[in-house]
Amino acid sequence: MDNPLLQGSKTPVDYSAITLQNMQAAFDHVLQAHEQGIARIIERQQALPTWDDLVLAVDELDAQLLAVLYAVMPLMGKAPSWGEAIMGFYARAVARFDQKLINARLQALYARLASSAHGMNLVAQQRATLSWHLDKFASSGVALGEADKARLVELQTQIGNLHQAFLGNLDRPGLLVDDEDELRGLPSRLREELAVRAEEAGEQGWLVACESASTEAVLRQAAHRPLRERLYRAFHTRGVSTDLAQDNGTHLQQLAECLDEKARLLGAANHVELSLRSKSAGSLSEVGDFLQGLAAAVKPAMAQWRTKLQQQATAQNLGPVQPWDISYLQATAGDASANEAFRDYFPLSAVVTALTGLARQLFALDLRPRQLAAWDDSVQSFEVWQDHAYIGLLYLDAVQHTGKQPDAVFTTYVRNRRIDAEGIYQPAVVVVNSDIPAALAGAEPLLDHLSLRKLYHEFGHALHHLLVRTTNHVMSNVTELGNDGVELFGKLLERWVWDARYLAGIAAQREDGSALSEAQAEAYLSQFKQEGIEEIGRDLSLALFDLDLHGAPHDGRTLEQRLQQARGLCGYWPLADFEHPAHAFDHLVTGYDAGFYAYLWADVHAFDLFTRFEAHGLLDRETGRALQETLFEPGASQPLRDGIEAFLGRLPSHAAYARWYGLT
């Protein structure tokens, strides 16, 4: 077939050849092929189910469907018709997998293979794959009666509809500023960027798009307090509607109740319990203890931070600190221009060179640039080689551009590494997305420290995906480690950009020829580090809220009551009367429901893993090899905790994290 989306895994997608028509044709083809293929496998495997003709045959169908789904995700913003088509396909693909996993005849074949002499003599990784499938069938409701299966399908449809309604309510036009005097404090570069955004929108003035990167940049630097207030209110009332039927608070409550009913239908006490079965951190009591312990440790530090901010506000005659003052006060506590000055040392080209160098030095990965048709001219692509073998393809979509979703910071695992039934290697394909502001004409994108963290974080996910050494689609799927297991590798890579010596080593010279010294890098990092306690408080309060909502959605408390309680537990700033952070908490509709704790859990463990690099060298090849062998290579074939302990040579500890943030 000549459809650009239906080529083999070794043929890169020709994005320039994709049309709305052939994309729709690819959707119909893979969905039909999956449904018919499963039916054919069931009929042909009745006599004697085998590894190749059952497990790897289903692998092939799953991999092809998912490859088409994930390959088109960068095209979501191409036009409304494209976005609608892709979301329609997404819903159909989810339904197709749901139907597969409640197919009792298919489940029976996996069970027969697992209990057969042939199955029991398979190698450990293959037996683990069979166990995974049987667990997945069970947790998806394959044993339910027909009435309960029908209700499960209804719930899944409702959940999908609520997800879309929630996300659709987050779109906002942004804040247009027509008085340049209100832009006091903003650097000329940022003013020019806002002017370009206004021009692109057909407006005159300066447009602060409804995106976190531009909003936070203005909140940090705008000296005009009324502008900060207007911007903060606009951004932090997303999803709020006077029509309760259209309000995201209503959607979120209904969603939590649907998830709770689904969990109970599947034999769990609540959605949290069901969710944690597929994650790495442990039971509900273990995760609860982790969050409660962290809250108790953070609360005194949060109190000190709030007192210090109020003292700064008083010194500036601002009166009581308001939510729109927090970022500004933190930025002006030290050198207000530090973030802007820091950017000059980190043009995107230098950062990409640093990333490819880190991959080479730690893991002997060779990332070879390759000119490929992509969805935007700014996208970079690399063939990935190791030990003279081609192992995969990496796309780097680092910069915001036309058609790209706002706040697009995520990694898409398009194809998993696997060996097919013919013994042919199928390489991995991964797309790294970040939201670095586009440069003005004739310039190069520059990264502040937060942009560096984001890009290194997503690169960590890509390395995890590329360095897996399992041989089938399921065990190579790193997302099967759960949100917490996946986030560990992103959080670990962030640690490099918190090291002054490393930063000085990868920094480019500024236009005036000056270089970043280690002492300068340390001074910058010291200031940025002061803002870390606020980030912990924000994430911790949301993680506590998440588990509370999904653990007891029927107890009568409002979202605001839950949020206030969560903030009180860790000492975070109380909610203002207009703030509704849950209404824009999109993680709860994009796969992190009952799992937002993952970022904190992963960060604590990443600090611990990084201690081995601190002891032996941040670019030490032997330590990189050990990390690859114990944590990257096994993919989903072993519990993550086993890999952590193997790499550390001991049980994990919170000590490094606590030291960094000065927690008791």
Secondary structure as a PSIPRED ss2 file (coil, helix, strand):
# PSIPRED VFORMAT (PSIPRED V4.0)

   1 M C   1.000  0.000  0.000
   2 D C   1.000  0.000  0.000
   3 N C   1.000  0.000  0.000
   4 P C   1.000  0.000  0.000
   5 L C   1.000  0.000  0.000
   6 L C   1.000  0.000  0.000
   7 Q C   1.000  0.000  0.000
   8 G C   1.000  0.000  0.000
   9 S C   1.000  0.000  0.000
  10 K C   1.000  0.000  0.000
  11 T C   1.000  0.000  0.000
  12 P C   1.000  0.000  0.000
  13 V C   1.000  0.000  0.000
  14 D C   1.000  0.000  0.000
  15 Y H   0.000  1.000  0.000
  16 S H   0.000  1.000  0.000
  17 A H   0.000  1.000  0.000
  18 I C   1.000  0.000  0.000
  19 T C   1.000  0.000  0.000
  20 L H   0.000  1.000  0.000
  21 Q H   0.000  1.000  0.000
  22 N H   0.000  1.000  0.000
  23 M H   0.000  1.000  0.000
  24 Q H   0.000  1.000  0.000
  25 A H   0.000  1.000  0.000
  26 A H   0.000  1.000  0.000
  27 F H   0.000  1.000  0.000
  28 D H   0.000  1.000  0.000
  29 H H   0.000  1.000  0.000
  30 V H   0.000  1.000  0.000
  31 L H   0.000  1.000  0.000
  32 Q H   0.000  1.000  0.000
  33 A H   0.000  1.000  0.000
  34 H H   0.000  1.000  0.000
  35 E H   0.000  1.000  0.000
  36 Q H   0.000  1.000  0.000
  37 G H   0.000  1.000  0.000
  38 I H   0.000  1.000  0.000
  39 A H   0.000  1.000  0.000
  40 R H   0.000  1.000  0.000
  41 I H   0.000  1.000  0.000
  42 I H   0.000  1.000  0.000
  43 E H   0.000  1.000  0.000
  44 R H   0.000  1.000  0.000
  45 Q C   1.000  0.000  0.000
  46 Q C   1.000  0.000  0.000
  47 A C   1.000  0.000  0.000
  48 L C   1.000  0.000  0.000
  49 P C   1.000  0.000  0.000
  50 T C   1.000  0.000  0.000
  51 W H   0.000  1.000  0.000
  52 D H   0.000  1.000  0.000
  53 D H   0.000  1.000  0.000
  54 L H   0.000  1.000  0.000
  55 V H   0.000  1.000  0.000
  56 L H   0.000  1.000  0.000
  57 A H   0.000  1.000  0.000
  58 V H   0.000  1.000  0.000
  59 D H   0.000  1.000  0.000
  60 E H   0.000  1.000  0.000
  61 L H   0.000  1.000  0.000
  62 D H   0.000  1.000  0.000
  63 A H   0.000  1.000  0.000
  64 Q H   0.000  1.000  0.000
  65 L H   0.000  1.000  0.000
  66 L H   0.000  1.000  0.000
  67 A H   0.000  1.000  0.000
  68 V H   0.000  1.000  0.000
  69 L H   0.000  1.000  0.000
  70 Y H   0.000  1.000  0.000
  71 A H   0.000  1.000  0.000
  72 V C   1.000  0.000  0.000
  73 M H   0.000  1.000  0.000
  74 P H   0.000  1.000  0.000
  75 L H   0.000  1.000  0.000
  76 M C   1.000  0.000  0.000
  77 G C   1.000  0.000  0.000
  78 K C   1.000  0.000  0.000
  79 A C   1.000  0.000  0.000
  80 P H   0.000  1.000  0.000
  81 S H   0.000  1.000  0.000
  82 W H   0.000  1.000  0.000
  83 G H   0.000  1.000  0.000
  84 E H   0.000  1.000  0.000
  85 A H   0.000  1.000  0.000
  86 I H   0.000  1.000  0.000
  87 M H   0.000  1.000  0.000
  88 G H   0.000  1.000  0.000
  89 F H   0.000  1.000  0.000
  90 Y H   0.000  1.000  0.000
  91 A H   0.000  1.000  0.000
  92 R H   0.000  1.000  0.000
  93 A H   0.000  1.000  0.000
  94 V H   0.000  1.000  0.000
  95 A H   0.000  1.000  0.000
  96 R H   0.000  1.000  0.000
  97 F H   0.000  1.000  0.000
  98 D H   0.000  1.000  0.000
  99 Q H   0.000  1.000  0.000
 100 K H   0.000  1.000  0.000
 101 L H   0.000  1.000  0.000
 102 I C   1.000  0.000  0.000
 103 N C   1.000  0.000  0.000
 104 A H   0.000  1.000  0.000
 105 R H   0.000  1.000  0.000
 106 L H   0.000  1.000  0.000
 107 Q H   0.000  1.000  0.000
 108 A H   0.000  1.000  0.000
 109 L H   0.000  1.000  0.000
 110 Y H   0.000  1.000  0.000
 111 A H   0.000  1.000  0.000
 112 R H   0.000  1.000  0.000
 113 L H   0.000  1.000  0.000
 114 A H   0.000  1.000  0.000
 115 S H   0.000  1.000  0.000
 116 S C   1.000  0.000  0.000
 117 A H   0.000  1.000  0.000
 118 H H   0.000  1.000  0.000
 119 G H   0.000  1.000  0.000
 120 M H   0.000  1.000  0.000
 121 N C   1.000  0.000  0.000
 122 L C   1.000  0.000  0.000
 123 V C   1.000  0.000  0.000
 124 A H   0.000  1.000  0.000
 125 Q H   0.000  1.000  0.000
 126 Q H   0.000  1.000  0.000
 127 R H   0.000  1.000  0.000
 128 A H   0.000  1.000  0.000
 129 T H   0.000  1.000  0.000
 130 L H   0.000  1.000  0.000
 131 S H   0.000  1.000  0.000
 132 W H   0.000  1.000  0.000
 133 H H   0.000  1.000  0.000
 134 L H   0.000  1.000  0.000
 135 D H   0.000  1.000  0.000
 136 K H   0.000  1.000  0.000
 137 F H   0.000  1.000  0.000
 138 A H   0.000  1.000  0.000
 139 S H   0.000  1.000  0.000
 140 S H   0.000  1.000  0.000
 141 G C   1.000  0.000  0.000
 142 V C   1.000  0.000  0.000
 143 A C   1.000  0.000  0.000
 144 L C   1.000  0.000  0.000
 145 G C   1.000  0.000  0.000
 146 E H   0.000  1.000  0.000
 147 A H   0.000  1.000  0.000
 148 D H   0.000  1.000  0.000
 149 K H   0.000  1.000  0.000
 150 A H   0.000  1.000  0.000
 151 R H   0.000  1.000  0.000
 152 L H   0.000  1.000  0.000
 153 V H   0.000  1.000  0.000
 154 E H   0.000  1.000  0.000
 155 L H   0.000  1.000  0.000
 156 Q H   0.000  1.000  0.000
 157 T H   0.000  1.000  0.000
 158 Q H   0.000  1.000  0.000
 159 I H   0.000  1.000  0.000
 160 G H   0.000  1.000  0.000
 161 N H   0.000  1.000  0.000
 162 L H   0.000  1.000  0.000
 163 H H   0.000  1.000  0.000
 164 Q H   0.000  1.000  0.000
 165 A H   0.000  1.000  0.000
 166 F H   0.000  1.000  0.000
 167 L H   0.000  1.000  0.000
 168 G H   0.000  1.000  0.000
 169 N C   1.000  0.000  0.000
 170 L C   1.000  0.000  0.000
 171 D C   1.000  0.000  0.000
 172 R C   1.000  0.000  0.000
 173 P C   1.000  0.000  0.000
 174 G C   1.000  0.000  0.000
 175 L E   0.000  0.000  1.000
 176 L E   0.000  0.000  1.000
 177 V E   0.000  0.000  1.000
 178 D C   1.000  0.000  0.000
 179 D C   1.000  0.000  0.000
 180 E H   0.000  1.000  0.000
 181 D H   0.000  1.000  0.000
 182 E H   0.000  1.000  0.000
 183 L H   0.000  1.000  0.000
 184 R C   1.000  0.000  0.000
 185 G C   1.000  0.000  0.000
 186 L C   1.000  0.000  0.000
 187 P C   1.000  0.000  0.000
 188 S H   0.000  1.000  0.000
 189 R H   0.000  1.000  0.000
 190 L H   0.000  1.000  0.000
 191 R H   0.000  1.000  0.000
 192 E H   0.000  1.000  0.000
 193 E H   0.000  1.000  0.000
 194 L H   0.000  1.000  0.000
 195 A H   0.000  1.000  0.000
 196 V H   0.000  1.000  0.000
 197 R H   0.000  1.000  0.000
 198 A H   0.000  1.000  0.000
 199 E H   0.000  1.000  0.000
 200 E H   0.000  1.000  0.000
 201 A C   1.000  0.000  0.000
 202 G C   1.000  0.000  0.000
 203 E C   1.000  0.000  0.000
 204 Q C   1.000  0.000  0.000
 205 G C   1.000  0.000  0.000
 206 W E   0.000  0.000  1.000
 207 L E   0.000  0.000  1.000
 208 V E   0.000  0.000  1.000
 209 A C   1.000  0.000  0.000
 210 C C   1.000  0.000  0.000
 211 E C   1.000  0.000  0.000
 212 S H   0.000  1.000  0.000
 213 A H   0.000  1.000  0.000
 214 S H   0.000  1.000  0.000
 215 T H   0.000  1.000  0.000
 216 E H   0.000  1.000  0.000
 217 A H   0.000  1.000  0.000
 218 V H   0.000  1.000  0.000
 219 L H   0.000  1.000  0.000
 220 R H   0.000  1.000  0.000
 221 Q H   0.000  1.000  0.000
 222 A C   1.000  0.000  0.000
 223 A C   1.000  0.000  0.000
 224 H C   1.000  0.000  0.000
 225 R H   0.000  1.000  0.000
 226 P H   0.000  1.000  0.000
 227 L H   0.000  1.000  0.000
 228 R H   0.000  1.000  0.000
 229 E H   0.000  1.000  0.000
 230 R H   0.000  1.000  0.000
 231 L H   0.000  1.000  0.000
 232 Y H   0.000  1.000  0.000
 233 R H   0.000  1.000  0.000
 234 A H   0.000  1.000  0.000
 235 F H   0.000  1.000  0.000
 236 H C   1.000  0.000  0.000
 237 T C   1.000  0.000  0.000
 238 R C   1.000  0.000  0.000
 239 G C   1.000  0.000  0.000
 240 V C   1.000  0.000  0.000
 241 S C   1.000  0.000  0.000
 242 T C   1.000  0.000  0.000
 243 D C   1.000  0.000  0.000
 244 L H   0.000  1.000  0.000
 245 A H   0.000  1.000  0.000
 246 Q H   0.000  1.000  0.000
 247 D C   1.000  0.000  0.000
 248 N H   0.000  1.000  0.000
 249 G H   0.000  1.000  0.000
 250 T H   0.000  1.000  0.000
 251 H H   0.000  1.000  0.000
 252 L H   0.000  1.000  0.000
 253 Q H   0.000  1.000  0.000
 254 Q H   0.000  1.000  0.000
 255 L H   0.000  1.000  0.000
 256 A H   0.000  1.000  0.000
 257 E H   0.000  1.000  0.000
 258 C H   0.000  1.000  0.000
 259 L H   0.000  1.000  0.000
 260 D H   0.000  1.000  0.000
 261 E H   0.000  1.000  0.000
 262 K H   0.000  1.000  0.000
 263 A H   0.000  1.000  0.000
 264 R H   0.000  1.000  0.000
 265 L H   0.000  1.000  0.000
 266 L C   1.000  0.000  0.000
 267 G C   1.000  0.000  0.000
 268 A C   1.000  0.000  0.000
 269 A C   1.000  0.000  0.000
 270 N C   1.000  0.000  0.000
 271 H H   0.000  1.000  0.000
 272 V H   0.000  1.000  0.000
 273 E H   0.000  1.000  0.000
 274 L H   0.000  1.000  0.000
 275 S H   0.000  1.000  0.000
 276 L H   0.000  1.000  0.000
 277 R C   1.000  0.000  0.000
 278 S C   1.000  0.000  0.000
 279 K C   1.000  0.000  0.000
 280 S C   1.000  0.000  0.000
 281 A C   1.000  0.000  0.000
 282 G C   1.000  0.000  0.000
 283 S C   1.000  0.000  0.000
 284 L H   0.000  1.000  0.000
 285 S H   0.000  1.000  0.000
 286 E H   0.000  1.000  0.000
 287 V H   0.000  1.000  0.000
 288 G H   0.000  1.000  0.000
 289 D H   0.000  1.000  0.000
 290 F H   0.000  1.000  0.000
 291 L H   0.000  1.000  0.000
 292 Q H   0.000  1.000  0.000
 293 G H   0.000  1.000  0.000
 294 L H   0.000  1.000  0.000
 295 A H   0.000  1.000  0.000
 296 A H   0.000  1.000  0.000
 297 A H   0.000  1.000  0.000
 298 V H   0.000  1.000  0.000
 299 K H   0.000  1.000  0.000
 300 P H   0.000  1.000  0.000
 301 A H   0.000  1.000  0.000
 302 M H   0.000  1.000  0.000
 303 A H   0.000  1.000  0.000
 304 Q H   0.000  1.000  0.000
 305 W H   0.000  1.000  0.000
 306 R H   0.000  1.000  0.000
 307 T H   0.000  1.000  0.000
 308 K H   0.000  1.000  0.000
 309 L H   0.000  1.000  0.000
 310 Q H   0.000  1.000  0.000
 311 Q H   0.000  1.000  0.000
 312 Q H   0.000  1.000  0.000
 313 A H   0.000  1.000  0.000
 314 T H   0.000  1.000  0.000
 315 A H   0.000  1.000  0.000
 316 Q C   1.000  0.000  0.000
 317 N C   1.000  0.000  0.000
 318 L C   1.000  0.000  0.000
 319 G C   1.000  0.000  0.000
 320 P C   1.000  0.000  0.000
 321 V C   1.000  0.000  0.000
 322 Q C   1.000  0.000  0.000
 323 P H   0.000  1.000  0.000
 324 W H   0.000  1.000  0.000
 325 D H   0.000  1.000  0.000
 326 I H   0.000  1.000  0.000
 327 S H   0.000  1.000  0.000
 328 Y H   0.000  1.000  0.000
 329 L H   0.000  1.000  0.000
 330 Q H   0.000  1.000  0.000
 331 A H   0.000  1.000  0.000
 332 T H   0.000  1.000  0.000
 333 A C   1.000  0.000  0.000
 334 G C   1.000  0.000  0.000
 335 D C   1.000  0.000  0.000
 336 A C   1.000  0.000  0.000
 337 S C   1.000  0.000  0.000
 338 A H   0.000  1.000  0.000
 339 N H   0.000  1.000  0.000
 340 E H   0.000  1.000  0.000
 341 A H   0.000  1.000  0.000
 342 F H   0.000  1.000  0.000
 343 R H   0.000  1.000  0.000
 344 D C   1.000  0.000  0.000
 345 Y C   1.000  0.000  0.000
 346 F C   1.000  0.000  0.000
 347 P E   0.000  0.000  1.000
 348 L H   0.000  1.000  0.000
 349 S H   0.000  1.000  0.000
 350 A H   0.000  1.000  0.000
 351 V H   0.000  1.000  0.000
 352 V H   0.000  1.000  0.000
 353 T H   0.000  1.000  0.000
 354 A H   0.000  1.000  0.000
 355 L H   0.000  1.000  0.000
 356 T H   0.000  1.000  0.000
 357 G H   0.000  1.000  0.000
 358 L H   0.000  1.000  0.000
 359 A H   0.000  1.000  0.000
 360 R H   0.000  1.000  0.000
 361 Q H   0.000  1.000  0.000
 362 L H   0.000  1.000  0.000
 363 F H   0.000  1.000  0.000
 364 A C   1.000  0.000  0.000
 365 L E   0.000  0.000  1.000
 366 D E   0.000  0.000  1.000
 367 L E   0.000  0.000  1.000
 368 R E   0.000  0.000  1.000
 369 P E   0.000  0.000  1.000
 370 R C   1.000  0.000  0.000
 371 Q C   1.000  0.000  0.000
 372 L C   1.000  0.000  0.000
 373 A C   1.000  0.000  0.000
 374 A C   1.000  0.000  0.000
 375 W C   1.000  0.000  0.000
 376 D C   1.000  0.000  0.000
 377 D C   1.000  0.000  0.000
 378 S C   1.000  0.000  0.000
 379 V C   1.000  0.000  0.000
 380 Q E   0.000  0.000  1.000
 381 S E   0.000  0.000  1.000
 382 F E   0.000  0.000  1.000
 383 E E   0.000  0.000  1.000
 384 V E   0.000  0.000  1.000
 385 W E   0.000  0.000  1.000
 386 Q E   0.000  0.000  1.000
 387 D C   1.000  0.000  0.000
 388 H C   1.000  0.000  0.000
 389 A E   0.000  0.000  1.000
 390 Y E   0.000  0.000  1.000
 391 I E   0.000  0.000  1.000
 392 G E   0.000  0.000  1.000
 393 L E   0.000  0.000  1.000
 394 L E   0.000  0.000  1.000
 395 Y E   0.000  0.000  1.000
 396 L E   0.000  0.000  1.000
 397 D E   0.000  0.000  1.000
 398 A E   0.000  0.000  1.000
 399 V E   0.000  0.000  1.000
 400 Q C   1.000  0.000  0.000
 401 H C   1.000  0.000  0.000
 402 T C   1.000  0.000  0.000
 403 G C   1.000  0.000  0.000
 404 K C   1.000  0.000  0.000
 405 Q C   1.000  0.000  0.000
 406 P C   1.000  0.000  0.000
 407 D C   1.000  0.000  0.000
 408 A C   1.000  0.000  0.000
 409 V C   1.000  0.000  0.000
 410 F E   0.000  0.000  1.000
 411 T E   0.000  0.000  1.000
 412 T E   0.000  0.000  1.000
 413 Y E   0.000  0.000  1.000
 414 V E   0.000  0.000  1.000
 415 R E   0.000  0.000  1.000
 416 N C   1.000  0.000  0.000
 417 R C   1.000  0.000  0.000
 418 R E   0.000  0.000  1.000
 419 I E   0.000  0.000  1.000
 420 D C   1.000  0.000  0.000
 421 A C   1.000  0.000  0.000
 422 E C   1.000  0.000  0.000
 423 G C   1.000  0.000  0.000
 424 I C   1.000  0.000  0.000
 425 Y E   0.000  0.000  1.000
 426 Q E   0.000  0.000  1.000
 427 P C   1.000  0.000  0.000
 428 A E   0.000  0.000  1.000
 429 V E   0.000  0.000  1.000
 430 V E   0.000  0.000  1.000
 431 V E   0.000  0.000  1.000
 432 V E   0.000  0.000  1.000
 433 N E   0.000  0.000  1.000
 434 S E   0.000  0.000  1.000
 435 D E   0.000  0.000  1.000
 436 I E   0.000  0.000  1.000
 437 P C   1.000  0.000  0.000
 438 A C   1.000  0.000  0.000
 439 A C   1.000  0.000  0.000
 440 L C   1.000  0.000  0.000
 441 A C   1.000  0.000  0.000
 442 G C   1.000  0.000  0.000
 443 A C   1.000  0.000  0.000
 444 E C   1.000  0.000  0.000
 445 P C   1.000  0.000  0.000
 446 L E   0.000  0.000  1.000
 447 L C   1.000  0.000  0.000
 448 D C   1.000  0.000  0.000
 449 H H   0.000  1.000  0.000
 450 L H   0.000  1.000  0.000
 451 S H   0.000  1.000  0.000
 452 L H   0.000  1.000  0.000
 453 R H   0.000  1.000  0.000
 454 K H   0.000  1.000  0.000
 455 L H   0.000  1.000  0.000
 456 Y H   0.000  1.000  0.000
 457 H H   0.000  1.000  0.000
 458 E H   0.000  1.000  0.000
 459 F H   0.000  1.000  0.000
 460 G H   0.000  1.000  0.000
 461 H H   0.000  1.000  0.000
 462 A H   0.000  1.000  0.000
 463 L H   0.000  1.000  0.000
 464 H H   0.000  1.000  0.000
 465 H H   0.000  1.000  0.000
 466 L H   0.000  1.000  0.000
 467 L H   0.000  1.000  0.000
 468 V C   1.000  0.000  0.000
 469 R C   1.000  0.000  0.000
 470 T C   1.000  0.000  0.000
 471 T C   1.000  0.000  0.000
 472 N C   1.000  0.000  0.000
 473 H C   1.000  0.000  0.000
 474 V C   1.000  0.000  0.000
 475 M C   1.000  0.000  0.000
 476 S C   1.000  0.000  0.000
 477 N C   1.000  0.000  0.000
 478 V H   0.000  1.000  0.000
 479 T H   0.000  1.000  0.000
 480 E H   0.000  1.000  0.000
 481 L H   0.000  1.000  0.000
 482 G H   0.000  1.000  0.000
 483 N H   0.000  1.000  0.000
 484 D H   0.000  1.000  0.000
 485 G H   0.000  1.000  0.000
 486 V H   0.000  1.000  0.000
 487 E H   0.000  1.000  0.000
 488 L H   0.000  1.000  0.000
 489 F H   0.000  1.000  0.000
 490 G H   0.000  1.000  0.000
 491 K H   0.000  1.000  0.000
 492 L H   0.000  1.000  0.000
 493 L H   0.000  1.000  0.000
 494 E H   0.000  1.000  0.000
 495 R H   0.000  1.000  0.000
 496 W H   0.000  1.000  0.000
 497 V H   0.000  1.000  0.000
 498 W H   0.000  1.000  0.000
 499 D C   1.000  0.000  0.000
 500 A H   0.000  1.000  0.000
 501 R H   0.000  1.000  0.000
 502 Y H   0.000  1.000  0.000
 503 L H   0.000  1.000  0.000
 504 A H   0.000  1.000  0.000
 505 G H   0.000  1.000  0.000
 506 I H   0.000  1.000  0.000
 507 A C   1.000  0.000  0.000
 508 A C   1.000  0.000  0.000
 509 Q C   1.000  0.000  0.000
 510 R C   1.000  0.000  0.000
 511 E C   1.000  0.000  0.000
 512 D C   1.000  0.000  0.000
 513 G C   1.000  0.000  0.000
 514 S C   1.000  0.000  0.000
 515 A C   1.000  0.000  0.000
 516 L C   1.000  0.000  0.000
 517 S C   1.000  0.000  0.000
 518 E H   0.000  1.000  0.000
 519 A H   0.000  1.000  0.000
 520 Q H   0.000  1.000  0.000
 521 A H   0.000  1.000  0.000
 522 E H   0.000  1.000  0.000
 523 A H   0.000  1.000  0.000
 524 Y H   0.000  1.000  0.000
 525 L H   0.000  1.000  0.000
 526 S H   0.000  1.000  0.000
 527 Q H   0.000  1.000  0.000
 528 F H   0.000  1.000  0.000
 529 K H   0.000  1.000  0.000
 530 Q C   1.000  0.000  0.000
 531 E C   1.000  0.000  0.000
 532 G H   0.000  1.000  0.000
 533 I H   0.000  1.000  0.000
 534 E H   0.000  1.000  0.000
 535 E H   0.000  1.000  0.000
 536 I H   0.000  1.000  0.000
 537 G H   0.000  1.000  0.000
 538 R H   0.000  1.000  0.000
 539 D H   0.000  1.000  0.000
 540 L H   0.000  1.000  0.000
 541 S H   0.000  1.000  0.000
 542 L H   0.000  1.000  0.000
 543 A H   0.000  1.000  0.000
 544 L H   0.000  1.000  0.000
 545 F H   0.000  1.000  0.000
 546 D H   0.000  1.000  0.000
 547 L H   0.000  1.000  0.000
 548 D H   0.000  1.000  0.000
 549 L H   0.000  1.000  0.000
 550 H H   0.000  1.000  0.000
 551 G H   0.000  1.000  0.000
 552 A C   1.000  0.000  0.000
 553 P C   1.000  0.000  0.000
 554 H C   1.000  0.000  0.000
 555 D C   1.000  0.000  0.000
 556 G C   1.000  0.000  0.000
 557 R C   1.000  0.000  0.000
 558 T C   1.000  0.000  0.000
 559 L H   0.000  1.000  0.000
 560 E H   0.000  1.000  0.000
 561 Q H   0.000  1.000  0.000
 562 R H   0.000  1.000  0.000
 563 L H   0.000  1.000  0.000
 564 Q H   0.000  1.000  0.000
 565 Q H   0.000  1.000  0.000
 566 A H   0.000  1.000  0.000
 567 R H   0.000  1.000  0.000
 568 G H   0.000  1.000  0.000
 569 L H   0.000  1.000  0.000
 570 C H   0.000  1.000  0.000
 571 G C   1.000  0.000  0.000
 572 Y C   1.000  0.000  0.000
 573 W C   1.000  0.000  0.000
 574 P C   1.000  0.000  0.000
 575 L C   1.000  0.000  0.000
 576 A C   1.000  0.000  0.000
 577 D C   1.000  0.000  0.000
 578 F C   1.000  0.000  0.000
 579 E C   1.000  0.000  0.000
 580 H C   1.000  0.000  0.000
 581 P H   0.000  1.000  0.000
 582 A H   0.000  1.000  0.000
 583 H H   0.000  1.000  0.000
 584 A H   0.000  1.000  0.000
 585 F C   1.000  0.000  0.000
 586 D H   0.000  1.000  0.000
 587 H H   0.000  1.000  0.000
 588 L H   0.000  1.000  0.000
 589 V H   0.000  1.000  0.000
 590 T C   1.000  0.000  0.000
 591 G C   1.000  0.000  0.000
 592 Y C   1.000  0.000  0.000
 593 D C   1.000  0.000  0.000
 594 A C   1.000  0.000  0.000
 595 G C   1.000  0.000  0.000
 596 F C   1.000  0.000  0.000
 597 Y C   1.000  0.000  0.000
 598 A H   0.000  1.000  0.000
 599 Y H   0.000  1.000  0.000
 600 L H   0.000  1.000  0.000
 601 W H   0.000  1.000  0.000
 602 A H   0.000  1.000  0.000
 603 D H   0.000  1.000  0.000
 604 V H   0.000  1.000  0.000
 605 H H   0.000  1.000  0.000
 606 A H   0.000  1.000  0.000
 607 F H   0.000  1.000  0.000
 608 D H   0.000  1.000  0.000
 609 L H   0.000  1.000  0.000
 610 F H   0.000  1.000  0.000
 611 T H   0.000  1.000  0.000
 612 R H   0.000  1.000  0.000
 613 F H   0.000  1.000  0.000
 614 E H   0.000  1.000  0.000
 615 A H   0.000  1.000  0.000
 616 H H   0.000  1.000  0.000
 617 G C   1.000  0.000  0.000
 618 L C   1.000  0.000  0.000
 619 L C   1.000  0.000  0.000
 620 D C   1.000  0.000  0.000
 621 R H   0.000  1.000  0.000
 622 E H   0.000  1.000  0.000
 623 T H   0.000  1.000  0.000
 624 G H   0.000  1.000  0.000
 625 R H   0.000  1.000  0.000
 626 A H   0.000  1.000  0.000
 627 L H   0.000  1.000  0.000
 628 Q H   0.000  1.000  0.000
 629 E H   0.000  1.000  0.000
 630 T H   0.000  1.000  0.000
 631 L H   0.000  1.000  0.000
 632 F H   0.000  1.000  0.000
 633 E C   1.000  0.000  0.000
 634 P C   1.000  0.000  0.000
 635 G C   1.000  0.000  0.000
 636 A C   1.000  0.000  0.000
 637 S C   1.000  0.000  0.000
 638 Q C   1.000  0.000  0.000
 639 P C   1.000  0.000  0.000
 640 L H   0.000  1.000  0.000
 641 R H   0.000  1.000  0.000
 642 D H   0.000  1.000  0.000
 643 G H   0.000  1.000  0.000
 644 I H   0.000  1.000  0.000
 645 E H   0.000  1.000  0.000
 646 A H   0.000  1.000  0.000
 647 F H   0.000  1.000  0.000
 648 L H   0.000  1.000  0.000
 649 G C   1.000  0.000  0.000
 650 R C   1.000  0.000  0.000
 651 L C   1.000  0.000  0.000
 652 P C   1.000  0.000  0.000
 653 S C   1.000  0.000  0.000
 654 H C   1.000  0.000  0.000
 655 A H   0.000  1.000  0.000
 656 A H   0.000  1.000  0.000
 657 Y H   0.000  1.000  0.000
 658 A H   0.000  1.000  0.000
 659 R H   0.000  1.000  0.000
 660 W H   0.000  1.000  0.000
 661 Y H   0.000  1.000  0.000
 662 G C   1.000  0.000  0.000
 663 L C   1.000  0.000  0.000
 664 T C   1.000  0.000  0.000
